[in-house]
Amino acid sequence: MSYVQGFLIPVPRKNKEAYREMAELSGTVFKEYGALRIVECWGDSVPDGKVTDFKRAVKAQDDEAVVFSWIEWPDKATCDAAAQRMESDPRWKEMPEMPFDGMRMIWAGFEPIFES
């Protein structure tokens, strides 16, 4: 069964193109590691909630957009193997500086239970 890594990332609006470029570069590497699909979505309609919301989850500032993204893997084993490869792959050290505050990025792995 497939496996999904999901991400929420606060990104300064002025860094939209830098983020897109970083996503394209890293996406190429993830594909080599076995990723089936990588989706990066720039927040377009991210409403404020009454209790919690996407912005509060990552402590987004007024000048930041929330990026919602995911990587689809064939299975958890492939995802885990990719994480191991990242640790020793020199390409990650050669990537441009992250155009966002990685300390506020939220990520997690998910096992799909329904798909239509």
Biopython code that builds the backbone (N, CA, C, O; Angstrom):
import numpy as np
from Bio.PDB.StructureBuilder import StructureBuilder

atoms = [
    (1, "MET", "N", (0.846, -1.181, 0.000)),
    (1, "MET", "CA", (0.000, 0.000, 0.000)),
    (1, "MET", "C", (0.891, 1.243, 0.000)),
    (1, "MET", "O", (1.983, 1.225, 0.567)),
    (2, "SER", "N", (0.436, 2.298, -0.621)),
    (2, "SER", "CA", (1.208, 3.535, -0.698)),
    (2, "SER", "C", (1.371, 4.180, 0.673)),
    (2, "SER", "O", (0.720, 3.799, 1.646)),
    (3, "TYR", "N", (2.261, 5.169, 0.718)),
    (3, "TYR", "CA", (2.556, 5.889, 1.952)),
    (3, "TYR", "C", (2.713, 7.352, 1.587)),
    (3, "TYR", "O", (3.253, 7.674, 0.529)),
    (4, "VAL", "N", (2.248, 8.236, 2.449)),
    (4, "VAL", "CA", (2.262, 9.670, 2.156)),
    (4, "VAL", "C", (2.976, 10.426, 3.266)),
    (4, "VAL", "O", (2.685, 10.230, 4.446)),
    (5, "GLN", "N", (3.907, 11.287, 2.889)),
    (5, "GLN", "CA", (4.497, 12.238, 3.824)),
    (5, "GLN", "C", (3.825, 13.572, 3.560)),
    (5, "GLN", "O", (3.778, 14.031, 2.418)),
    (6, "GLY", "N", (3.305, 14.196, 4.604)),
    (6, "GLY", "CA", (2.646, 15.482, 4.466)),
    (6, "GLY", "C", (3.426, 16.572, 5.179)),
    (6, "GLY", "O", (4.088, 16.320, 6.185)),
    (7, "PHE", "N", (3.341, 17.800, 4.645)),
    (7, "PHE", "CA", (4.104, 18.928, 5.170)),
    (7, "PHE", "C", (3.259, 20.195, 5.196)),
    (7, "PHE", "O", (2.463, 20.434, 4.288)),
    (8, "LEU", "N", (3.431, 21.006, 6.238)),
    (8, "LEU", "CA", (2.921, 22.377, 6.306)),
    (8, "LEU", "C", (4.142, 23.255, 6.564)),
    (8, "LEU", "O", (4.925, 22.993, 7.476)),
    (9, "ILE", "N", (4.296, 24.298, 5.752)),
    (9, "ILE", "CA", (5.501, 25.116, 5.844)),
    (9, "ILE", "C", (5.140, 26.594, 5.713)),
    (9, "ILE", "O", (4.475, 26.975, 4.749)),
    (10, "PRO", "N", (5.566, 27.441, 6.668)),
    (10, "PRO", "CA", (5.367, 28.882, 6.503)),
    (10, "PRO", "C", (6.507, 29.441, 5.636)),
    (10, "PRO", "O", (7.683, 29.267, 5.957)),
    (11, "VAL", "N", (6.148, 30.104, 4.551)),
    (11, "VAL", "CA", (7.154, 30.628, 3.620)),
    (11, "VAL", "C", (6.890, 32.114, 3.375)),
    (11, "VAL", "O", (5.769, 32.491, 3.036)),
    (12, "PRO", "N", (7.909, 32.963, 3.541)),
    (12, "PRO", "CA", (7.702, 34.384, 3.220)),
    (12, "PRO", "C", (7.202, 34.527, 1.782)),
    (12, "PRO", "O", (7.740, 33.913, 0.861)),
    (13, "ARG", "N", (6.177, 35.336, 1.608)),
    (13, "ARG", "CA", (5.587, 35.511, 0.275)),
    (13, "ARG", "C", (6.628, 35.950, -0.752)),
    (13, "ARG", "O", (6.556, 35.560, -1.917)),
    (14, "LYS", "N", (7.586, 36.751, -0.327)),
    (14, "LYS", "CA", (8.622, 37.223, -1.256)),
    (14, "LYS", "C", (9.523, 36.079, -1.743)),
    (14, "LYS", "O", (10.259, 36.244, -2.716)),
    (15, "ASN", "N", (9.467, 34.924, -1.072)),
    (15, "ASN", "CA", (10.319, 33.785, -1.430)),
    (15, "ASN", "C", (9.582, 32.720, -2.243)),
    (15, "ASN", "O", (10.052, 31.586, -2.346)),
    (16, "LYS", "N", (8.445, 33.072, -2.813)),
    (16, "LYS", "CA", (7.645, 32.086, -3.540)),
    (16, "LYS", "C", (8.441, 31.422, -4.655)),
    (16, "LYS", "O", (8.436, 30.195, -4.754)),
    (17, "GLU", "N", (9.109, 32.176, -5.479)),
    (17, "GLU", "CA", (9.858, 31.594, -6.590)),
    (17, "GLU", "C", (11.058, 30.796, -6.087)),
    (17, "GLU", "O", (11.360, 29.733, -6.629)),
    (18, "ALA", "N", (11.742, 31.290, -5.064)),
    (18, "ALA", "CA", (12.875, 30.550, -4.489)),
    (18, "ALA", "C", (12.385, 29.217, -3.922)),
    (18, "ALA", "O", (13.065, 28.200, -4.048)),
    (19, "TYR", "N", (11.215, 29.223, -3.304)),
    (19, "TYR", "CA", (10.657, 27.977, -2.773)),
    (19, "TYR", "C", (10.324, 27.025, -3.917)),
    (19, "TYR", "O", (10.636, 25.836, -3.842)),
    (20, "ARG", "N", (9.701, 27.528, -4.964)),
    (20, "ARG", "CA", (9.353, 26.680, -6.106)),
    (20, "ARG", "C", (10.599, 26.037, -6.708)),
    (20, "ARG", "O", (10.594, 24.855, -7.052)),
    (21, "GLU", "N", (11.669, 26.829, -6.832)),
    (21, "GLU", "CA", (12.924, 26.307, -7.381)),
    (21, "GLU", "C", (13.516, 25.226, -6.470)),
    (21, "GLU", "O", (13.982, 24.193, -6.950)),
    (22, "MET", "N", (13.495, 25.466, -5.159)),
    (22, "MET", "CA", (13.991, 24.473, -4.215)),
    (22, "MET", "C", (13.174, 23.192, -4.294)),
    (22, "MET", "O", (13.723, 22.091, -4.248)),
    (23, "ALA", "N", (11.850, 23.342, -4.414)),
    (23, "ALA", "CA", (10.974, 22.178, -4.510)),
    (23, "ALA", "C", (11.268, 21.383, -5.782)),
    (23, "ALA", "O", (11.244, 20.153, -5.765)),
    (24, "GLU", "N", (11.541, 22.072, -6.862)),
    (24, "GLU", "CA", (11.851, 21.388, -8.115)),
    (24, "GLU", "C", (13.165, 20.609, -7.994)),
    (24, "GLU", "O", (13.250, 19.459, -8.427)),
    (25, "LEU", "N", (14.176, 21.229, -7.411)),
    (25, "LEU", "CA", (15.466, 20.549, -7.234)),
    (25, "LEU", "C", (15.331, 19.339, -6.309)),
    (25, "LEU", "O", (15.797, 18.248, -6.636)),
    (26, "SER", "N", (14.697, 19.534, -5.163)),
    (26, "SER", "CA", (14.568, 18.428, -4.215)),
    (26, "SER", "C", (13.626, 17.352, -4.758)),
    (26, "SER", "O", (13.817, 16.167, -4.487)),
    (27, "GLY", "N", (12.628, 17.755, -5.510)),
    (27, "GLY", "CA", (11.711, 16.787, -6.099)),
    (27, "GLY", "C", (12.412, 15.817, -7.030)),
    (27, "GLY", "O", (12.064, 14.637, -7.082)),
    (28, "THR", "N", (13.391, 16.309, -7.759)),
    (28, "THR", "CA", (14.167, 15.444, -8.650)),
    (28, "THR", "C", (14.874, 14.357, -7.848)),
    (28, "THR", "O", (14.895, 13.196, -8.255)),
    (29, "VAL", "N", (15.447, 14.728, -6.719)),
    (29, "VAL", "CA", (16.141, 13.755, -5.868)),
    (29, "VAL", "C", (15.142, 12.768, -5.260)),
    (29, "VAL", "O", (15.391, 11.562, -5.247)),
    (30, "PHE", "N", (14.012, 13.277, -4.758)),
    (30, "PHE", "CA", (13.014, 12.378, -4.181)),
    (30, "PHE", "C", (12.519, 11.362, -5.215)),
    (30, "PHE", "O", (12.280, 10.203, -4.876)),
    (31, "LYS", "N", (12.364, 11.785, -6.457)),
    (31, "LYS", "CA", (11.948, 10.866, -7.524)),
    (31, "LYS", "C", (12.997, 9.761, -7.702)),
    (31, "LYS", "O", (12.653, 8.594, -7.885)),
    (32, "GLU", "N", (14.283, 10.143, -7.647)),
    (32, "GLU", "CA", (15.350, 9.138, -7.739)),
    (32, "GLU", "C", (15.275, 8.150, -6.581)),
    (32, "GLU", "O", (15.614, 6.978, -6.744)),
    (33, "TYR", "N", (14.837, 8.608, -5.420)),
    (33, "TYR", "CA", (14.712, 7.752, -4.243)),
    (33, "TYR", "C", (13.478, 6.861, -4.316)),
    (33, "TYR", "O", (13.313, 5.973, -3.480)),
    (34, "GLY", "N", (12.616, 7.081, -5.291)),
    (34, "GLY", "CA", (11.434, 6.241, -5.445)),
    (34, "GLY", "C", (10.094, 6.911, -5.241)),
    (34, "GLY", "O", (9.061, 6.245, -5.306)),
    (35, "ALA", "N", (10.081, 8.227, -4.992)),
    (35, "ALA", "CA", (8.800, 8.925, -4.828)),
    (35, "ALA", "C", (7.976, 8.804, -6.106)),
    (35, "ALA", "O", (8.507, 8.906, -7.212)),
    (36, "LEU", "N", (6.685, 8.587, -5.943)),
    (36, "LEU", "CA", (5.786, 8.469, -7.084)),
    (36, "LEU", "C", (5.260, 9.827, -7.535)),
    (36, "LEU", "O", (5.051, 10.068, -8.724)),
    (37, "ARG", "N", (5.051, 10.712, -6.552)),
    (37, "ARG", "CA", (4.441, 12.009, -6.847)),
    (37, "ARG", "C", (4.819, 12.990, -5.755)),
    (37, "ARG", "O", (4.854, 12.643, -4.574)),
    (38, "ILE", "N", (5.101, 14.219, -6.161)),
    (38, "ILE", "CA", (5.405, 15.295, -5.219)),
    (38, "ILE", "C", (4.496, 16.458, -5.578)),
    (38, "ILE", "O", (4.448, 16.887, -6.731)),
    (39, "VAL", "N", (3.774, 16.967, -4.581)),
    (39, "VAL", "CA", (2.843, 18.066, -4.824)),
    (39, "VAL", "C", (3.167, 19.194, -3.847)),
    (39, "VAL", "O", (3.236, 18.976, -2.638)),
    (40, "GLU", "N", (3.363, 20.394, -4.378)),
    (40, "GLU", "CA", (3.628, 21.587, -3.574)),
    (40, "GLU", "C", (2.504, 22.579, -3.845)),
    (40, "GLU", "O", (2.281, 22.957, -4.995)),
    (41, "CYS", "N", (1.799, 23.002, -2.814)),
    (41, "CYS", "CA", (0.648, 23.889, -2.982)),
    (41, "CYS", "C", (0.859, 25.173, -2.186)),
    (41, "CYS", "O", (1.048, 25.130, -0.971)),
    (42, "TRP", "N", (0.826, 26.308, -2.866)),
    (42, "TRP", "CA", (0.981, 27.625, -2.248)),
    (42, "TRP", "C", (-0.375, 28.071, -1.721)),
    (42, "TRP", "O", (-1.353, 28.080, -2.468)),
    (43, "GLY", "N", (-0.450, 28.441, -0.453)),
    (43, "GLY", "CA", (-1.714, 28.838, 0.166)),
    (43, "GLY", "C", (-2.402, 29.961, -0.587)),
    (43, "GLY", "O", (-1.835, 31.039, -0.766)),
    (44, "ASP", "N", (-3.618, 29.708, -1.023)),
    (44, "ASP", "CA", (-4.394, 30.683, -1.775)),
    (44, "ASP", "C", (-5.603, 31.164, -0.975)),
    (44, "ASP", "O", (-5.943, 32.347, -0.987)),
    (45, "SER", "N", (-6.232, 30.238, -0.289)),
    (45, "SER", "CA", (-7.396, 30.556, 0.532)),
    (45, "SER", "C", (-7.225, 29.810, 1.852)),
    (45, "SER", "O", (-7.670, 28.673, 2.000)),
    (46, "VAL", "N", (-6.568, 30.474, 2.811)),
    (46, "VAL", "CA", (-6.242, 29.854, 4.102)),
    (46, "VAL", "C", (-6.930, 30.676, 5.187)),
    (46, "VAL", "O", (-6.344, 31.611, 5.734)),
    (47, "PRO", "N", (-8.174, 30.322, 5.493)),
    (47, "PRO", "CA", (-8.953, 31.131, 6.443)),
    (47, "PRO", "C", (-8.478, 30.971, 7.882)),
    (47, "PRO", "O", (-7.884, 29.960, 8.259)),
    (48, "ASP", "N", (-8.759, 31.999, 8.666)),
    (48, "ASP", "CA", (-8.515, 31.932, 10.099)),
    (48, "ASP", "C", (-9.604, 31.067, 10.727)),
    (48, "ASP", "O", (-10.780, 31.201, 10.389)),
    (49, "GLY", "N", (-9.218, 30.198, 11.622)),
    (49, "GLY", "CA", (-10.184, 29.354, 12.327)),
    (49, "GLY", "C", (-10.565, 29.969, 13.656)),
    (49, "GLY", "O", (-9.961, 30.948, 14.095)),
    (50, "LYS", "N", (-11.560, 29.396, 14.290)),
    (50, "LYS", "CA", (-11.982, 29.888, 15.609)),
    (50, "LYS", "C", (-11.130, 29.283, 16.719)),
    (50, "LYS", "O", (-10.898, 29.934, 17.738)),
    (51, "VAL", "N", (-10.662, 28.056, 16.540)),
    (51, "VAL", "CA", (-9.860, 27.378, 17.560)),
    (51, "VAL", "C", (-8.424, 27.179, 17.071)),
    (51, "VAL", "O", (-7.467, 27.498, 17.775)),
    (52, "THR", "N", (-8.291, 26.650, 15.861)),
    (52, "THR", "CA", (-6.970, 26.446, 15.260)),
    (52, "THR", "C", (-7.112, 26.521, 13.746)),
    (52, "THR", "O", (-8.224, 26.495, 13.217)),
    (53, "ASP", "N", (-5.990, 26.612, 13.057)),
    (53, "ASP", "CA", (-6.005, 26.682, 11.602)),
    (53, "ASP", "C", (-4.601, 26.419, 11.082)),
    (53, "ASP", "O", (-3.668, 26.234, 11.862)),
    (54, "PHE", "N", (-4.455, 26.402, 9.765)),
    (54, "PHE", "CA", (-3.158, 26.122, 9.149)),
    (54, "PHE", "C", (-2.116, 27.173, 9.536)),
    (54, "PHE", "O", (-0.962, 26.833, 9.798)),
    (55, "LYS", "N", (-2.511, 28.430, 9.573)),
    (55, "LYS", "CA", (-1.554, 29.508, 9.902)),
    (55, "LYS", "C", (-1.034, 29.362, 11.326)),
    (55, "LYS", "O", (0.169, 29.457, 11.569)),
    (56, "ARG", "N", (-1.944, 29.130, 12.258)),
    (56, "ARG", "CA", (-1.520, 28.986, 13.652)),
    (56, "ARG", "C", (-0.679, 27.735, 13.860)),
    (56, "ARG", "O", (0.213, 27.719, 14.707)),
    (57, "ALA", "N", (-0.957, 26.696, 13.099)),
    (57, "ALA", "CA", (-0.214, 25.445, 13.254)),
    (57, "ALA", "C", (1.281, 25.647, 13.025)),
    (57, "ALA", "O", (2.106, 24.993, 13.663)),
    (58, "VAL", "N", (1.627, 26.561, 12.106)),
    (58, "VAL", "CA", (3.045, 26.813, 11.802)),
    (58, "VAL", "C", (3.490, 28.210, 12.237)),
    (58, "VAL", "O", (4.572, 28.670, 11.872)),
    (59, "LYS", "N", (2.643, 28.875, 13.019)),
    (59, "LYS", "CA", (2.934, 30.232, 13.501)),
    (59, "LYS", "C", (3.318, 31.168, 12.344)),
    (59, "LYS", "O", (4.286, 31.923, 12.431)),
    (60, "ALA", "N", (2.532, 31.097, 11.260)),
    (60, "ALA", "CA", (2.790, 31.944, 10.097)),
    (60, "ALA", "C", (2.621, 33.418, 10.459)),
    (60, "ALA", "O", (1.678, 33.799, 11.153)),
    (61, "GLN", "N", (3.541, 34.224, 9.982)),
    (61, "GLN", "CA", (3.498, 35.672, 10.177)),
    (61, "GLN", "C", (2.644, 36.293, 9.068)),
    (61, "GLN", "O", (2.282, 35.612, 8.109)),
    (62, "ASP", "N", (2.324, 37.579, 9.196)),
    (62, "ASP", "CA", (1.474, 38.259, 8.217)),
    (62, "ASP", "C", (2.072, 38.254, 6.810)),
    (62, "ASP", "O", (1.337, 38.272, 5.822)),
    (63, "ASP", "N", (3.402, 38.230, 6.716)),
    (63, "ASP", "CA", (4.054, 38.274, 5.403)),
    (63, "ASP", "C", (4.383, 36.883, 4.869)),
    (63, "ASP", "O", (5.149, 36.749, 3.914)),
    (64, "GLU", "N", (3.801, 35.836, 5.489)),
    (64, "GLU", "CA", (4.085, 34.468, 5.070)),
    (64, "GLU", "C", (2.845, 33.770, 4.536)),
    (64, "GLU", "O", (1.727, 34.007, 4.993)),
    (65, "ALA", "N", (3.072, 32.907, 3.560)),
    (65, "ALA", "CA", (2.027, 32.026, 3.054)),
    (65, "ALA", "C", (2.255, 30.648, 3.662)),
    (65, "ALA", "O", (3.368, 30.320, 4.074)),
    (66, "VAL", "N", (1.210, 29.854, 3.715)),
    (66, "VAL", "CA", (1.345, 28.478, 4.178)),
    (66, "VAL", "C", (1.399, 27.568, 2.953)),
    (66, "VAL", "O", (0.522, 27.606, 2.090)),
    (67, "VAL", "N", (2.450, 26.751, 2.899)),
    (67, "VAL", "CA", (2.593, 25.764, 1.840)),
    (67, "VAL", "C", (2.116, 24.424, 2.397)),
    (67, "VAL", "O", (2.512, 24.010, 3.487)),
    (68, "PHE", "N", (1.267, 23.763, 1.632)),
    (68, "PHE", "CA", (0.761, 22.437, 1.967)),
    (68, "PHE", "C", (1.308, 21.504, 0.899)),
    (68, "PHE", "O", (1.030, 21.689, -0.286)),
    (69, "SER", "N", (2.072, 20.518, 1.297)),
    (69, "SER", "CA", (2.666, 19.638, 0.293)),
    (69, "SER", "C", (2.679, 18.201, 0.769)),
    (69, "SER", "O", (2.516, 17.911, 1.954)),
    (70, "TRP", "N", (2.880, 17.302, -0.199)),
    (70, "TRP", "CA", (2.983, 15.899, 0.153)),
    (70, "TRP", "C", (3.823, 15.168, -0.875)),
    (70, "TRP", "O", (3.954, 15.573, -2.030)),
    (71, "ILE", "N", (4.387, 14.065, -0.392)),
    (71, "ILE", "CA", (5.145, 13.158, -1.249)),
    (71, "ILE", "C", (4.470, 11.799, -1.143)),
    (71, "ILE", "O", (4.264, 11.284, -0.044)),
    (72, "GLU", "N", (4.132, 11.228, -2.280)),
    (72, "GLU", "CA", (3.541, 9.891, -2.312)),
    (72, "GLU", "C", (4.650, 8.890, -2.622)),
    (72, "GLU", "O", (5.398, 9.047, -3.588)),
    (73, "TRP", "N", (4.740, 7.868, -1.789)),
    (73, "TRP", "CA", (5.730, 6.800, -1.936)),
    (73, "TRP", "C", (5.006, 5.495, -2.228)),
    (73, "TRP", "O", (3.833, 5.361, -1.882)),
    (74, "PRO", "N", (5.672, 4.529, -2.854)),
    (74, "PRO", "CA", (5.002, 3.244, -3.106)),
    (74, "PRO", "C", (4.645, 2.518, -1.812)),
    (74, "PRO", "O", (3.662, 1.779, -1.758)),
    (75, "ASP", "N", (5.463, 2.736, -0.753)),
    (75, "ASP", "CA", (5.229, 2.095, 0.533)),
    (75, "ASP", "C", (6.102, 2.766, 1.590)),
    (75, "ASP", "O", (6.976, 3.567, 1.260)),
    (76, "LYS", "N", (5.866, 2.440, 2.852)),
    (76, "LYS", "CA", (6.623, 3.047, 3.951)),
    (76, "LYS", "C", (8.099, 2.664, 3.887)),
    (76, "LYS", "O", (8.961, 3.475, 4.225)),
    (77, "ALA", "N", (8.397, 1.444, 3.460)),
    (77, "ALA", "CA", (9.793, 1.003, 3.380)),
    (77, "ALA", "C", (10.592, 1.878, 2.419)),
    (77, "ALA", "O", (11.743, 2.209, 2.703)),
    (78, "THR", "N", (10.005, 2.255, 1.296)),
    (78, "THR", "CA", (10.690, 3.126, 0.339)),
    (78, "THR", "C", (10.901, 4.509, 0.938)),
    (78, "THR", "O", (11.957, 5.114, 0.751)),
    (79, "CYS", "N", (9.907, 5.010, 1.652)),
    (79, "CYS", "CA", (10.014, 6.304, 2.320)),
    (79, "CYS", "C", (11.137, 6.274, 3.364)),
    (79, "CYS", "O", (11.961, 7.187, 3.424)),
    (80, "ASP", "N", (11.161, 5.229, 4.172)),
    (80, "ASP", "CA", (12.197, 5.096, 5.202)),
    (80, "ASP", "C", (13.581, 4.971, 4.584)),
    (80, "ASP", "O", (14.543, 5.547, 5.093)),
    (81, "ALA", "N", (13.690, 4.227, 3.495)),
    (81, "ALA", "CA", (14.977, 4.083, 2.808)),
    (81, "ALA", "C", (15.434, 5.425, 2.244)),
    (81, "ALA", "O", (16.626, 5.733, 2.268)),
    (82, "ALA", "N", (14.503, 6.218, 1.741)),
    (82, "ALA", "CA", (14.839, 7.548, 1.226)),
    (82, "ALA", "C", (15.384, 8.427, 2.339)),
    (82, "ALA", "O", (16.349, 9.162, 2.129)),
    (83, "ALA", "N", (14.783, 8.361, 3.515)),
    (83, "ALA", "CA", (15.260, 9.148, 4.657)),
    (83, "ALA", "C", (16.691, 8.764, 5.009)),
    (83, "ALA", "O", (17.502, 9.629, 5.339)),
    (84, "GLN", "N", (17.001, 7.490, 4.943)),
    (84, "GLN", "CA", (18.363, 7.033, 5.215)),
    (84, "GLN", "C", (19.339, 7.535, 4.156)),
    (84, "GLN", "O", (20.450, 7.952, 4.484)),
    (85, "ARG", "N", (18.936, 7.499, 2.902)),
    (85, "ARG", "CA", (19.806, 7.962, 1.807)),
    (85, "ARG", "C", (20.082, 9.458, 1.914)),
    (85, "ARG", "O", (21.169, 9.921, 1.569)),
    (86, "MET", "N", (19.093, 10.211, 2.395)),
    (86, "MET", "CA", (19.264, 11.665, 2.513)),
    (86, "MET", "C", (20.442, 12.018, 3.416)),
    (86, "MET", "O", (21.146, 12.999, 3.177)),
    (87, "GLU", "N", (20.648, 11.212, 4.451)),
    (87, "GLU", "CA", (21.697, 11.513, 5.424)),
    (87, "GLU", "C", (23.086, 11.514, 4.817)),
    (87, "GLU", "O", (23.959, 12.249, 5.278)),
    (88, "SER", "N", (23.309, 10.703, 3.789)),
    (88, "SER", "CA", (24.641, 10.613, 3.204)),
    (88, "SER", "C", (24.740, 11.166, 1.782)),
    (88, "SER", "O", (25.821, 11.169, 1.194)),
    (89, "ASP", "N", (23.635, 11.628, 1.231)),
    (89, "ASP", "CA", (23.643, 12.153, -0.144)),
    (89, "ASP", "C", (24.185, 13.576, -0.132)),
    (89, "ASP", "O", (23.560, 14.459, 0.454)),
    (90, "PRO", "N", (25.345, 13.826, -0.770)),
    (90, "PRO", "CA", (25.955, 15.163, -0.748)),
    (90, "PRO", "C", (25.131, 16.239, -1.458)),
    (90, "PRO", "O", (25.344, 17.431, -1.236)),
    (91, "ARG", "N", (24.198, 15.825, -2.304)),
    (91, "ARG", "CA", (23.380, 16.825, -3.013)),
    (91, "ARG", "C", (22.578, 17.695, -2.061)),
    (91, "ARG", "O", (22.301, 18.852, -2.378)),
    (92, "TRP", "N", (22.195, 17.169, -0.900)),
    (92, "TRP", "CA", (21.404, 17.960, 0.039)),
    (92, "TRP", "C", (22.224, 19.111, 0.609)),
    (92, "TRP", "O", (21.674, 20.171, 0.910)),
    (93, "LYS", "N", (23.521, 18.917, 0.758)),
    (93, "LYS", "CA", (24.393, 19.995, 1.258)),
    (93, "LYS", "C", (24.634, 21.050, 0.185)),
    (93, "LYS", "O", (24.977, 22.191, 0.492)),
    (94, "GLU", "N", (24.451, 20.661, -1.080)),
    (94, "GLU", "CA", (24.663, 21.575, -2.202)),
    (94, "GLU", "C", (23.408, 22.377, -2.550)),
    (94, "GLU", "O", (23.470, 23.308, -3.353)),
    (95, "MET", "N", (22.286, 22.023, -1.958)),
    (95, "MET", "CA", (21.027, 22.729, -2.243)),
    (95, "MET", "C", (21.126, 24.165, -1.752)),
    (95, "MET", "O", (21.832, 24.453, -0.785)),
    (96, "PRO", "N", (20.412, 25.065, -2.428)),
    (96, "PRO", "CA", (20.363, 26.452, -1.935)),
    (96, "PRO", "C", (19.785, 26.490, -0.527)),
    (96, "PRO", "O", (19.092, 25.566, -0.102)),
    (97, "GLU", "N", (20.078, 27.561, 0.184)),
    (97, "GLU", "CA", (19.537, 27.724, 1.535)),
    (97, "GLU", "C", (18.017, 27.679, 1.491)),
    (97, "GLU", "O", (17.398, 28.218, 0.574)),
    (98, "MET", "N", (17.415, 27.028, 2.494)),
    (98, "MET", "CA", (15.957, 26.937, 2.537)),
    (98, "MET", "C", (15.353, 28.333, 2.613)),
    (98, "MET", "O", (15.763, 29.132, 3.455)),
    (99, "PRO", "N", (14.389, 28.644, 1.754)),
    (99, "PRO", "CA", (13.768, 29.969, 1.758)),
    (99, "PRO", "C", (12.624, 30.081, 2.771)),
    (99, "PRO", "O", (11.660, 30.814, 2.546)),
    (100, "PHE", "N", (12.734, 29.360, 3.873)),
    (100, "PHE", "CA", (11.709, 29.383, 4.915)),
    (100, "PHE", "C", (12.351, 28.974, 6.230)),
    (100, "PHE", "O", (13.492, 28.514, 6.265)),
    (101, "ASP", "N", (11.600, 29.150, 7.312)),
    (101, "ASP", "CA", (12.050, 28.780, 8.645)),
    (101, "ASP", "C", (11.704, 27.312, 8.894)),
    (101, "ASP", "O", (10.560, 26.978, 9.202)),
    (102, "GLY", "N", (12.697, 26.447, 8.758)),
    (102, "GLY", "CA", (12.465, 25.020, 8.912)),
    (102, "GLY", "C", (12.038, 24.607, 10.316)),
    (102, "GLY", "O", (11.484, 23.522, 10.495)),
    (103, "MET", "N", (12.285, 25.449, 11.307)),
    (103, "MET", "CA", (11.892, 25.124, 12.682)),
    (103, "MET", "C", (10.365, 25.101, 12.846)),
    (103, "MET", "O", (9.848, 24.463, 13.763)),
    (104, "ARG", "N", (9.647, 25.799, 11.951)),
    (104, "ARG", "CA", (8.185, 25.841, 12.057)),
    (104, "ARG", "C", (7.504, 24.918, 11.060)),
    (104, "ARG", "O", (6.276, 24.891, 10.981)),
    (105, "MET", "N", (8.280, 24.166, 10.301)),
    (105, "MET", "CA", (7.719, 23.196, 9.369)),
    (105, "MET", "C", (7.154, 22.023, 10.164)),
    (105, "MET", "O", (7.770, 21.557, 11.123)),
    (106, "ILE", "N", (5.990, 21.557, 9.761)),
    (106, "ILE", "CA", (5.367, 20.375, 10.362)),
    (106, "ILE", "C", (5.370, 19.288, 9.298)),
    (106, "ILE", "O", (5.006, 19.539, 8.150)),
    (107, "TRP", "N", (5.776, 18.095, 9.671)),
    (107, "TRP", "CA", (5.721, 16.988, 8.726)),
    (107, "TRP", "C", (5.381, 15.705, 9.464)),
    (107, "TRP", "O", (5.651, 15.562, 10.657)),
    (108, "ALA", "N", (4.784, 14.775, 8.733)),
    (108, "ALA", "CA", (4.401, 13.494, 9.316)),
    (108, "ALA", "C", (4.152, 12.498, 8.197)),
    (108, "ALA", "O", (3.970, 12.876, 7.040)),
    (109, "GLY", "N", (4.148, 11.216, 8.557)),
    (109, "GLY", "CA", (3.856, 10.154, 7.602)),
    (109, "GLY", "C", (2.456, 9.606, 7.823)),
    (109, "GLY", "O", (1.966, 9.532, 8.950)),
    (110, "PHE", "N", (1.825, 9.225, 6.722)),
    (110, "PHE", "CA", (0.431, 8.767, 6.786)),
    (110, "PHE", "C", (0.223, 7.533, 5.931)),
    (110, "PHE", "O", (0.746, 7.426, 4.822)),
    (111, "GLU", "N", (-0.551, 6.606, 6.470)),
    (111, "GLU", "CA", (-0.964, 5.424, 5.727)),
    (111, "GLU", "C", (-2.367, 5.669, 5.193)),
    (111, "GLU", "O", (-3.296, 5.846, 5.981)),
    (112, "PRO", "N", (-2.546, 5.684, 3.879)),
    (112, "PRO", "CA", (-3.889, 5.911, 3.323)),
    (112, "PRO", "C", (-4.865, 4.814, 3.765)),
    (112, "PRO", "O", (-4.525, 3.632, 3.796)),
    (113, "ILE", "N", (-6.083, 5.239, 4.105)),
    (113, "ILE", "CA", (-7.113, 4.275, 4.481)),
    (113, "ILE", "C", (-8.321, 4.322, 3.537)),
    (113, "ILE", "O", (-9.195, 3.457, 3.592)),
    (114, "PHE", "N", (-8.357, 5.343, 2.671)),
    (114, "PHE", "CA", (-9.412, 5.446, 1.667)),
    (114, "PHE", "C", (-8.895, 6.277, 0.515)),
    (114, "PHE", "O", (-8.205, 7.276, 0.716)),
    (115, "GLU", "N", (-9.227, 5.863, -0.680)),
    (115, "GLU", "CA", (-8.836, 6.613, -1.880)),
    (115, "GLU", "C", (-9.953, 6.459, -2.897)),
    (115, "GLU", "O", (-10.536, 5.384, -3.033)),
    (116, "SER", "N", (-10.251, 7.546, -3.617)),
    (116, "SER", "CA", (-11.340, 7.494, -4.595)),
    (116, "SER", "C", (-10.901, 8.148, -5.877)),
    (116, "SER", "O", (-11.673, 8.211, -6.834)),
]
sb = StructureBuilder()
sb.init_structure("model")
sb.init_model(0)
sb.init_chain("A")
sb.init_seg("    ")
for serial, (resi, resn, name, xyz) in enumerate(atoms, 1):
    if name == "N":
        sb.init_residue(resn, " ", resi, " ")
    sb.init_atom(name, np.array(xyz, "f"), 0.0, 1.0, " ", f" {name:<3s}", serial, name[0])
structure = sb.get_structure()
